[in-house]
Amino acid sequence: MKYTKYDRPDDKMIINIDPDVVYNDIIKNFKNYWSSVSVACIEVQYYEDNEQVASLFINAHLDYGIYLNYYRNEEKLSVFDKNRLNEIIWTKDVCDFPMGLFLPPELA
């Protein structure tokens, strides 16, 4: 059996969330959503036969956009501007990330 778990910023977990709901929350309504939550990272977990097989971490910065980190057997990162990978920015969670990883919401 395949299913997803979506760890919401309000500590509520949703099983098998509709991808359109995630898209509308975190990308389409980017400024409203991310300015209303106290964290800057959410996770969607993918399961097969009750074993986690992949994760998608979605990090946000109100000024720079969305940073995506997908892991299934190997890590894949979003990269928007490879020339800005040495510039470090801080998110609400006090996590530091290279600025070049953040995509404008309309490209995420």
Residue pairs with C-beta under 8 A, 6 or more apart in sequence:
1 47
1 48
1 49
1 50
2 46
2 47
2 48
3 15
3 16
3 47
4 15
4 16
4 17
4 44
4 45
4 46
4 47
5 13
5 14
5 15
5 44
5 45
5 47
6 13
6 14
6 15
6 17
6 22
6 42
6 43
6 44
6 45
7 13
7 42
7 43
7 44
7 45
8 14
8 42
9 37
9 38
9 39
9 42
10 37
17 44
22 44
25 33
26 33
26 34
26 42
26 58
26 60
26 66
27 66
27 105
27 108
28 105
30 60
30 65
30 66
30 105
31 62
34 40
34 60
34 62
35 62
38 92
39 92
39 93
40 59
40 60
40 61
40 91
40 92
40 93
40 95
41 57
41 58
41 59
41 60
41 91
41 93
41 95
42 57
42 58
43 55
43 56
43 57
43 58
44 55
44 56
44 58
45 52
45 54
45 55
46 52
46 53
46 54
46 55
46 56
46 72
47 53
53 72
54 70
54 71
54 72
55 69
55 70
55 71
55 72
56 68
56 69
56 70
56 71
57 68
57 69
57 70
57 71
58 66
58 67
58 68
59 66
59 67
59 68
59 69
59 91
59 95
59 97
60 66
60 67
60 91
61 67
61 89
61 91
61 97
61 102
64 89
64 99
64 102
65 80
65 102
65 103
65 104
65 105
65 107
65 108
66 78
66 102
66 103
66 104
66 105
66 108
67 77
67 78
67 97
67 101
67 102
67 103
68 77
68 78
68 103
68 108
69 75
69 76
69 77
69 78
70 76
70 77
77 101
78 101
78 102
78 103
78 108
79 85
79 100
79 101
80 100
80 101
80 102
80 103
80 104
80 107
81 99
81 100
82 100
83 100
84 98
84 99
84 100
85 98
85 99
85 100
85 101
86 98
86 100
87 98
87 99
87 100
88 96
88 97
88 98
88 99
89 96
89 97
89 98
89 99
89 102
90 96
91 97
